[in-house]
Amino acid sequence: MFALGTVSLLTDVSSEMVAAVLPIYLTIALGLSPLAFGVIDGVYHGATVFVRLAGGYVSDRIGRPKAVAQVGYGLSAVTKLGFISAGSQAGALTVMVALDRSGKGIRTAPRDALIAGSVHPSILGRAFGVHRAK
């Protein structure tokens, strides 16, 4: 559980770092309009919702939540390098944002299943509380 928590923490920190800088970069540095930024931000947040369903379904179907979660964490990690290569191309940045959020969606349900399966039912609330407290 410690390794899962550490990986989750580091991935979330890197994603939040991108989320904090992205609006300023897109509107000031690239000169995108507020509408264009809104579209990209919508992709950023909307991609997670749809992919989360698929990640949970695949995880349950194949019975390997750890492997599915690893794919999600790996996708998010690789995507951070894609941000560098996207440079000032708004379209490429939008794709990188969607892939980063897809990684989050893929890993969320299997990660929660791993947490639930690794602790006694009497302390499920505490286990999820510790995970959310990161």
Biotite code that builds the C-alpha atoms (Angstrom):
import biotite.structure as struc

atoms = struc.array([
    struc.Atom([0.000, 0.000, 0.000], chain_id="A", res_id=1, res_name="MET", atom_name="CA", element="C"),
    struc.Atom([2.901, 2.360, 0.715], chain_id="A", res_id=2, res_name="PHE", atom_name="CA", element="C"),
    struc.Atom([4.159, 2.075, -2.862], chain_id="A", res_id=3, res_name="ALA", atom_name="CA", element="C"),
    struc.Atom([0.683, 2.703, -4.292], chain_id="A", res_id=4, res_name="LEU", atom_name="CA", element="C"),
    struc.Atom([0.266, 5.747, -2.076], chain_id="A", res_id=5, res_name="GLY", atom_name="CA", element="C"),
    struc.Atom([3.662, 7.133, -3.040], chain_id="A", res_id=6, res_name="THR", atom_name="CA", element="C"),
    struc.Atom([3.086, 6.673, -6.761], chain_id="A", res_id=7, res_name="VAL", atom_name="CA", element="C"),
    struc.Atom([-0.370, 8.189, -6.458], chain_id="A", res_id=8, res_name="SER", atom_name="CA", element="C"),
    struc.Atom([0.979, 11.177, -4.544], chain_id="A", res_id=9, res_name="LEU", atom_name="CA", element="C"),
    struc.Atom([3.766, 11.887, -7.021], chain_id="A", res_id=10, res_name="LEU", atom_name="CA", element="C"),
    struc.Atom([1.489, 11.501, -10.032], chain_id="A", res_id=11, res_name="THR", atom_name="CA", element="C"),
    struc.Atom([-1.123, 13.804, -8.528], chain_id="A", res_id=12, res_name="ASP", atom_name="CA", element="C"),
    struc.Atom([1.525, 16.399, -7.636], chain_id="A", res_id=13, res_name="VAL", atom_name="CA", element="C"),
    struc.Atom([2.831, 16.425, -11.202], chain_id="A", res_id=14, res_name="SER", atom_name="CA", element="C"),
    struc.Atom([-0.695, 16.669, -12.625], chain_id="A", res_id=15, res_name="SER", atom_name="CA", element="C"),
    struc.Atom([-1.571, 19.543, -10.298], chain_id="A", res_id=16, res_name="GLU", atom_name="CA", element="C"),
    struc.Atom([1.617, 21.341, -11.272], chain_id="A", res_id=17, res_name="MET", atom_name="CA", element="C"),
    struc.Atom([0.519, 21.217, -14.898], chain_id="A", res_id=18, res_name="VAL", atom_name="CA", element="C"),
    struc.Atom([-3.038, 22.246, -14.002], chain_id="A", res_id=19, res_name="ALA", atom_name="CA", element="C"),
    struc.Atom([-1.776, 25.272, -12.068], chain_id="A", res_id=20, res_name="ALA", atom_name="CA", element="C"),
    struc.Atom([0.398, 26.615, -14.895], chain_id="A", res_id=21, res_name="VAL", atom_name="CA", element="C"),
    struc.Atom([-1.651, 25.594, -17.930], chain_id="A", res_id=22, res_name="LEU", atom_name="CA", element="C"),
    struc.Atom([-4.227, 28.454, -17.855], chain_id="A", res_id=23, res_name="PRO", atom_name="CA", element="C"),
    struc.Atom([-1.536, 31.112, -17.649], chain_id="A", res_id=24, res_name="ILE", atom_name="CA", element="C"),
    struc.Atom([0.571, 29.461, -20.332], chain_id="A", res_id=25, res_name="TYR", atom_name="CA", element="C"),
    struc.Atom([-2.311, 29.030, -22.748], chain_id="A", res_id=26, res_name="LEU", atom_name="CA", element="C"),
    struc.Atom([-3.815, 32.493, -22.362], chain_id="A", res_id=27, res_name="THR", atom_name="CA", element="C"),
    struc.Atom([-0.755, 34.690, -21.826], chain_id="A", res_id=28, res_name="ILE", atom_name="CA", element="C"),
    struc.Atom([2.132, 32.873, -23.502], chain_id="A", res_id=29, res_name="ALA", atom_name="CA", element="C"),
    struc.Atom([0.181, 31.390, -26.419], chain_id="A", res_id=30, res_name="LEU", atom_name="CA", element="C"),
    struc.Atom([-2.452, 34.114, -26.596], chain_id="A", res_id=31, res_name="GLY", atom_name="CA", element="C"),
    struc.Atom([-5.449, 31.789, -26.693], chain_id="A", res_id=32, res_name="LEU", atom_name="CA", element="C"),
    struc.Atom([-8.845, 33.314, -26.133], chain_id="A", res_id=33, res_name="SER", atom_name="CA", element="C"),
    struc.Atom([-10.816, 32.534, -22.982], chain_id="A", res_id=34, res_name="PRO", atom_name="CA", element="C"),
    struc.Atom([-13.154, 30.434, -25.137], chain_id="A", res_id=35, res_name="LEU", atom_name="CA", element="C"),
    struc.Atom([-10.274, 28.349, -26.500], chain_id="A", res_id=36, res_name="ALA", atom_name="CA", element="C"),
    struc.Atom([-8.944, 27.882, -22.986], chain_id="A", res_id=37, res_name="PHE", atom_name="CA", element="C"),
    struc.Atom([-12.428, 26.841, -21.854], chain_id="A", res_id=38, res_name="GLY", atom_name="CA", element="C"),
    struc.Atom([-12.561, 24.156, -24.536], chain_id="A", res_id=39, res_name="VAL", atom_name="CA", element="C"),
    struc.Atom([-9.159, 22.794, -23.503], chain_id="A", res_id=40, res_name="ILE", atom_name="CA", element="C"),
    struc.Atom([-10.133, 22.945, -19.813], chain_id="A", res_id=41, res_name="ASP", atom_name="CA", element="C"),
    struc.Atom([-13.350, 21.090, -20.630], chain_id="A", res_id=42, res_name="GLY", atom_name="CA", element="C"),
    struc.Atom([-11.336, 18.370, -22.323], chain_id="A", res_id=43, res_name="VAL", atom_name="CA", element="C"),
    struc.Atom([-9.019, 18.331, -19.305], chain_id="A", res_id=44, res_name="TYR", atom_name="CA", element="C"),
    struc.Atom([-11.829, 17.630, -16.873], chain_id="A", res_id=45, res_name="HIS", atom_name="CA", element="C"),
    struc.Atom([-14.222, 15.743, -19.123], chain_id="A", res_id=46, res_name="GLY", atom_name="CA", element="C"),
    struc.Atom([-11.766, 13.112, -20.325], chain_id="A", res_id=47, res_name="ALA", atom_name="CA", element="C"),
    struc.Atom([-11.450, 11.680, -16.825], chain_id="A", res_id=48, res_name="THR", atom_name="CA", element="C"),
    struc.Atom([-15.152, 11.007, -16.414], chain_id="A", res_id=49, res_name="VAL", atom_name="CA", element="C"),
    struc.Atom([-15.604, 8.891, -19.520], chain_id="A", res_id=50, res_name="PHE", atom_name="CA", element="C"),
    struc.Atom([-12.369, 6.968, -19.221], chain_id="A", res_id=51, res_name="VAL", atom_name="CA", element="C"),
    struc.Atom([-12.995, 6.188, -15.544], chain_id="A", res_id=52, res_name="ARG", atom_name="CA", element="C"),
    struc.Atom([-15.925, 4.000, -16.543], chain_id="A", res_id=53, res_name="LEU", atom_name="CA", element="C"),
    struc.Atom([-13.815, 2.117, -19.065], chain_id="A", res_id=54, res_name="ALA", atom_name="CA", element="C"),
    struc.Atom([-10.929, 1.684, -16.615], chain_id="A", res_id=55, res_name="GLY", atom_name="CA", element="C"),
    struc.Atom([-13.201, 0.166, -13.987], chain_id="A", res_id=56, res_name="GLY", atom_name="CA", element="C"),
    struc.Atom([-14.891, -2.095, -16.502], chain_id="A", res_id=57, res_name="TYR", atom_name="CA", element="C"),
    struc.Atom([-11.611, -3.413, -17.936], chain_id="A", res_id=58, res_name="VAL", atom_name="CA", element="C"),
    struc.Atom([-10.145, -3.879, -14.471], chain_id="A", res_id=59, res_name="SER", atom_name="CA", element="C"),
    struc.Atom([-13.137, -5.943, -13.361], chain_id="A", res_id=60, res_name="ASP", atom_name="CA", element="C"),
    struc.Atom([-13.315, -7.897, -16.610], chain_id="A", res_id=61, res_name="ARG", atom_name="CA", element="C"),
    struc.Atom([-9.702, -9.037, -16.663], chain_id="A", res_id=62, res_name="ILE", atom_name="CA", element="C"),
    struc.Atom([-9.430, -9.299, -12.874], chain_id="A", res_id=63, res_name="GLY", atom_name="CA", element="C"),
    struc.Atom([-6.099, -7.456, -12.746], chain_id="A", res_id=64, res_name="ARG", atom_name="CA", element="C"),
    struc.Atom([-6.649, -4.057, -11.154], chain_id="A", res_id=65, res_name="PRO", atom_name="CA", element="C"),
    struc.Atom([-2.949, -3.583, -10.465], chain_id="A", res_id=66, res_name="LYS", atom_name="CA", element="C"),
    struc.Atom([-2.032, -3.945, -14.146], chain_id="A", res_id=67, res_name="ALA", atom_name="CA", element="C"),
    struc.Atom([-4.775, -1.536, -15.239], chain_id="A", res_id=68, res_name="VAL", atom_name="CA", element="C"),
    struc.Atom([-3.720, 1.002, -12.594], chain_id="A", res_id=69, res_name="ALA", atom_name="CA", element="C"),
    struc.Atom([-0.112, 0.701, -13.774], chain_id="A", res_id=70, res_name="GLN", atom_name="CA", element="C"),
    struc.Atom([-1.201, 1.510, -17.323], chain_id="A", res_id=71, res_name="VAL", atom_name="CA", element="C"),
    struc.Atom([-2.996, 4.611, -16.053], chain_id="A", res_id=72, res_name="GLY", atom_name="CA", element="C"),
    struc.Atom([-0.041, 5.795, -13.978], chain_id="A", res_id=73, res_name="TYR", atom_name="CA", element="C"),
    struc.Atom([2.345, 5.072, -16.851], chain_id="A", res_id=74, res_name="GLY", atom_name="CA", element="C"),
    struc.Atom([0.218, 7.004, -19.339], chain_id="A", res_id=75, res_name="LEU", atom_name="CA", element="C"),
    struc.Atom([0.150, 10.025, -17.042], chain_id="A", res_id=76, res_name="SER", atom_name="CA", element="C"),
    struc.Atom([3.918, 9.879, -16.532], chain_id="A", res_id=77, res_name="ALA", atom_name="CA", element="C"),
    struc.Atom([4.715, 9.593, -20.240], chain_id="A", res_id=78, res_name="VAL", atom_name="CA", element="C"),
    struc.Atom([2.292, 12.388, -21.046], chain_id="A", res_id=79, res_name="THR", atom_name="CA", element="C"),
    struc.Atom([4.313, 14.841, -18.960], chain_id="A", res_id=80, res_name="LYS", atom_name="CA", element="C"),
    struc.Atom([7.111, 14.415, -21.505], chain_id="A", res_id=81, res_name="LEU", atom_name="CA", element="C"),
    struc.Atom([4.579, 15.058, -24.248], chain_id="A", res_id=82, res_name="GLY", atom_name="CA", element="C"),
    struc.Atom([3.857, 18.481, -22.782], chain_id="A", res_id=83, res_name="PHE", atom_name="CA", element="C"),
    struc.Atom([7.468, 19.413, -23.385], chain_id="A", res_id=84, res_name="ILE", atom_name="CA", element="C"),
    struc.Atom([7.417, 18.228, -26.986], chain_id="A", res_id=85, res_name="SER", atom_name="CA", element="C"),
    struc.Atom([4.057, 19.923, -27.685], chain_id="A", res_id=86, res_name="ALA", atom_name="CA", element="C"),
    struc.Atom([5.663, 23.303, -27.134], chain_id="A", res_id=87, res_name="GLY", atom_name="CA", element="C"),
    struc.Atom([3.403, 26.098, -28.281], chain_id="A", res_id=88, res_name="SER", atom_name="CA", element="C"),
    struc.Atom([1.001, 24.060, -30.410], chain_id="A", res_id=89, res_name="GLN", atom_name="CA", element="C"),
    struc.Atom([-2.470, 24.364, -28.889], chain_id="A", res_id=90, res_name="ALA", atom_name="CA", element="C"),
    struc.Atom([-3.748, 21.235, -30.643], chain_id="A", res_id=91, res_name="GLY", atom_name="CA", element="C"),
    struc.Atom([-0.867, 19.104, -29.396], chain_id="A", res_id=92, res_name="ALA", atom_name="CA", element="C"),
    struc.Atom([-1.315, 20.504, -25.893], chain_id="A", res_id=93, res_name="LEU", atom_name="CA", element="C"),
    struc.Atom([-5.002, 19.588, -25.993], chain_id="A", res_id=94, res_name="THR", atom_name="CA", element="C"),
    struc.Atom([-4.113, 16.021, -26.959], chain_id="A", res_id=95, res_name="VAL", atom_name="CA", element="C"),
    struc.Atom([-1.562, 15.829, -24.130], chain_id="A", res_id=96, res_name="MET", atom_name="CA", element="C"),
    struc.Atom([-4.138, 17.156, -21.662], chain_id="A", res_id=97, res_name="VAL", atom_name="CA", element="C"),
    struc.Atom([-6.668, 14.554, -22.798], chain_id="A", res_id=98, res_name="ALA", atom_name="CA", element="C"),
    struc.Atom([-4.103, 11.751, -22.506], chain_id="A", res_id=99, res_name="LEU", atom_name="CA", element="C"),
    struc.Atom([-3.015, 12.907, -19.054], chain_id="A", res_id=100, res_name="ASP", atom_name="CA", element="C"),
    struc.Atom([-6.604, 12.929, -17.823], chain_id="A", res_id=101, res_name="ARG", atom_name="CA", element="C"),
    struc.Atom([-7.233, 9.601, -19.527], chain_id="A", res_id=102, res_name="SER", atom_name="CA", element="C"),
    struc.Atom([-4.411, 8.148, -17.447], chain_id="A", res_id=103, res_name="GLY", atom_name="CA", element="C"),
    struc.Atom([-6.154, 9.442, -14.337], chain_id="A", res_id=104, res_name="LYS", atom_name="CA", element="C"),
    struc.Atom([-9.436, 7.945, -15.458], chain_id="A", res_id=105, res_name="GLY", atom_name="CA", element="C"),
    struc.Atom([-7.879, 4.575, -16.226], chain_id="A", res_id=106, res_name="ILE", atom_name="CA", element="C"),
    struc.Atom([-6.176, 4.308, -12.848], chain_id="A", res_id=107, res_name="ARG", atom_name="CA", element="C"),
    struc.Atom([-8.873, 5.635, -10.497], chain_id="A", res_id=108, res_name="THR", atom_name="CA", element="C"),
    struc.Atom([-11.283, 2.685, -10.247], chain_id="A", res_id=109, res_name="ALA", atom_name="CA", element="C"),
    struc.Atom([-8.597, -0.042, -10.119], chain_id="A", res_id=110, res_name="PRO", atom_name="CA", element="C"),
    struc.Atom([-6.642, 1.949, -7.517], chain_id="A", res_id=111, res_name="ARG", atom_name="CA", element="C"),
    struc.Atom([-9.739, 2.211, -5.349], chain_id="A", res_id=112, res_name="ASP", atom_name="CA", element="C"),
    struc.Atom([-10.331, -1.543, -5.773], chain_id="A", res_id=113, res_name="ALA", atom_name="CA", element="C"),
    struc.Atom([-6.747, -2.215, -4.683], chain_id="A", res_id=114, res_name="LEU", atom_name="CA", element="C"),
    struc.Atom([-7.208, -0.068, -1.583], chain_id="A", res_id=115, res_name="ILE", atom_name="CA", element="C"),
    struc.Atom([-10.509, -1.756, -0.737], chain_id="A", res_id=116, res_name="ALA", atom_name="CA", element="C"),
    struc.Atom([-9.042, -5.222, -1.225], chain_id="A", res_id=117, res_name="GLY", atom_name="CA", element="C"),
    struc.Atom([-5.951, -4.621, 0.863], chain_id="A", res_id=118, res_name="SER", atom_name="CA", element="C"),
    struc.Atom([-7.532, -3.610, 4.162], chain_id="A", res_id=119, res_name="VAL", atom_name="CA", element="C"),
    struc.Atom([-9.959, -5.145, 6.603], chain_id="A", res_id=120, res_name="HIS", atom_name="CA", element="C"),
    struc.Atom([-13.557, -3.998, 5.983], chain_id="A", res_id=121, res_name="PRO", atom_name="CA", element="C"),
    struc.Atom([-13.688, -2.409, 9.420], chain_id="A", res_id=122, res_name="SER", atom_name="CA", element="C"),
    struc.Atom([-11.065, 0.181, 8.423], chain_id="A", res_id=123, res_name="ILE", atom_name="CA", element="C"),
    struc.Atom([-12.121, 0.928, 4.852], chain_id="A", res_id=124, res_name="LEU", atom_name="CA", element="C"),
    struc.Atom([-13.071, 4.488, 5.764], chain_id="A", res_id=125, res_name="GLY", atom_name="CA", element="C"),
    struc.Atom([-9.675, 5.101, 7.346], chain_id="A", res_id=126, res_name="ARG", atom_name="CA", element="C"),
    struc.Atom([-7.817, 3.614, 4.353], chain_id="A", res_id=127, res_name="ALA", atom_name="CA", element="C"),
    struc.Atom([-9.653, 5.837, 1.882], chain_id="A", res_id=128, res_name="PHE", atom_name="CA", element="C"),
    struc.Atom([-9.296, 8.805, 4.216], chain_id="A", res_id=129, res_name="GLY", atom_name="CA", element="C"),
    struc.Atom([-5.539, 8.358, 4.353], chain_id="A", res_id=130, res_name="VAL", atom_name="CA", element="C"),
    struc.Atom([-5.395, 8.038, 0.584], chain_id="A", res_id=131, res_name="HIS", atom_name="CA", element="C"),
    struc.Atom([-7.468, 11.190, 0.062], chain_id="A", res_id=132, res_name="ARG", atom_name="CA", element="C"),
    struc.Atom([-5.408, 13.101, 2.628], chain_id="A", res_id=133, res_name="ALA", atom_name="CA", element="C"),
    struc.Atom([-2.283, 12.900, 0.509], chain_id="A", res_id=134, res_name="LYS", atom_name="CA", element="C"),
])
